[in-house]
């Protein structure tokens, strides 16, 4: 009944159920009556000259099963939900049964999460057991939108690129998972101006990330960016307090190019991440948050490692070249007279 919020639906379903049971009983009574139509125990109907319909009563076993079915339905509806919003005398609900199963599972796994509860985010990210548990939780609760690898898709953020709408600190990720997020960009075309103004603004937005754009149009669209700066900032760097994305980093949540940006300005976007507090305990949220946090840290670590490797290679090459040059300069000239 969760999808039927109007009180009239409950009454409608209860009446429909009751009438269905009554109709079954009436049908049984009418079918059980045997009316004599012809002297030869037929209904008097003849097909193909010799095919007759017999006027026999319903089989007794069939009638018993039919009666038992109706009685069982009445008893079931008395004890369990079925008559609209009436809970039934036993008070049983499918949501209550699910909650019992969840509580039983949480009690079973509580010792595992107790060990994780005292660990810092860095320790969780370095613990293989914690990351294995966090990955399984992620696959169950988050992968439907963000993908099994956390790389997301169009309209669903990539959790591994260190580009965060609401902030990538561990505590912020915990808040996001627990309470969910609502990202709303209203349609801004009316505030921008004409359709051409919208296209010029789109070109300026593309220029912020040095994406392919029309420079003259971008210059004309720059003044129009004032209506966007309230959320995205004067430089388009975004605002994690509002969930406003960074427009200068070549990471596009809803697609790149003039058409995608123009559509965003004209129609806006409304993204919702549902709260997971009902699906996971606080300890589970911490573990899956550490797993998500580790995805972006792996990207940062790889980038830093690559930068350090490049710097070290450059330094080594420079040192080798300098050494070779010095050795060449120090080698005496060949003074052996020609023969």
Beta strands, then each sheet from edge to edge (+ up, - down):
strand 1: 42-47
strand 2: 51-54
strand 3: 181-185
strand 4: 269-273
sheet 1: 1+ 2-
sheet 2: 3+ 4-
end
